[in-house]
Amino acid sequence: MTLPSLLKRALADLWNDLGTHMLTTVVIFLSALIFSFFSLIYFNLQNFVEHFGTELGLVIYLNKATPQDRIPALYQKLAGLEGVQAVVYISPDAAFKRLASYLKDEKDVLKGVDPKFLPPSFELRINRAVFHLDRLKRLAEKINRWPEVTKVQYGQEWLNKLKRFSVLLRAVVLISGLLLVLSSAFVVSNTIKLTVYAREQEMEILRLVGATNGFIQGPFLIEAFFQGLLGSGLALAFLYAGYRYVETLMGASCLLKGVNISFLPWTFIGIILFGSIFLCVSGTALAMRRFLRL
Amino acid sequence: MIDLSIIRLKGVSKKYPPDNLALRGLDMDVRKGEFVFLTGASGSGKSTLLKLLYCAERPTSGQIIVDGLDLSTLSPSQIPFLRRKVSVIFQDFKLLSSKTVFENVSISLEVLGLKRTQIEKRVRQVLEGVGLSGKLGHTPLELSGGEQQRVAIARAVVNRPPIILADEPTGNLDSDRTDEVLLLMEELNARGATIIFATHDERLYKNTHRRVFRLSDGRIEVTGP
């Protein structure tokens, strides 16, 4: 018994019972597609939260009465904090100019206003590698306790909302994944049982003429391997095509031009492929166990 | 003294739950190259005895030795190799209706891992021997009962086993086809195969010069030379 002969028998069997084998492949395809679709959304939302939080950084407003000679010391203190990538000092004058540029045609409303009415501030950019929402929160609370600081902002409401949403989405992905695995395991094991039962007589005859368990089981396991690989592979290819289409649409949209999306990580792709193959192969092995008892 | 027996049973019993004793302490010897009949009424244990010989079932007690192999010590992984030595022919033929005559017969050689050319040569030879060389591409449903049984015989002998067990092989055939099958079995025996032919058709063994093992109430008695 050689691998090419097993492959040949497996392919012949696949061809002879194409309908039933297609049914298993379609079930695997749909399950893998739904699961990987939700996972793709989850991964991109995670990326977005991380990106968004880092982009926001921290804005530290100082007391207007803070002496000018304290600024370099505060700058050094902030730059020395763990996770801080860059510190920019915004003087009241610079803040006033920025406000005027935001207002554009409406900047006349600032006429007669004291250019130093805005408080001095620092803008902190956080290192993406060490970024974590809880850590950012702790950092903000620490800085807020400094006597010169009146307020620290880091878009906490947005980030908290996004974080809550991503936790919810993760739960949806995990629960839907679990339900999909259970339902597809049920459907796949039953369609496999149908295939196995349909060939019960063939297996009985093979056993009578002295076929080993490997000879009987081999083609079935190879068929299951191909079904799992084909079903999940097609689902991932389908999802990738959809992803590329959405990416093109986003590139063309002015509103979403800056938003980057990414495809599933390679490890996750591997898990989906391996999981689908494992489901089919183990389902077949279990369904055949009864027939291999001598 | 040289031991010529190829099949030997010593005190073999088979009990089915809850308390059905199918075989009771059987002793039996079949010599190499011998053709014996195994007879008895329906339910007397003929099929059970044959099943014990090709390890489809295990005895409750006793020892069975087939071609030097002690079946009580045979592991499940060794059973396929026993079955390559012990071929079985059934009353209901056990052919695959979706496969051709050629494919049905070649199964026995595929499990041995023979090359395609060898398989083709031997299957053609055997089918010619049973008078079916013109039916290679036919499916079993296109054949008569006698022809189907000849396909089953071809499948059983194509791998040249030393022992052939025939479990009521003529049970579904008319008298002419029955005689054909018996003649075919005698030819195989003449070429050296040891044959146990289970039947309840008295006509087949009434005037035979061969030994007849008769099963009754789970016990065996032998008549003949």
Interface residues (C-beta under 8 A of the other chain):
Chain A: M1 T2 S5 N16 Q201 E202 E204 I205 L206 R207 L208 V209 G210 A211 T212 N213 F215 L294
Chain B: Y54 C55 A56 P76 S77 I79 P80 F81 L82 R83 R84 S87 V88 K94 L95 L96 S98 I107 S108 E110 V111 L112 G113 R155 N159
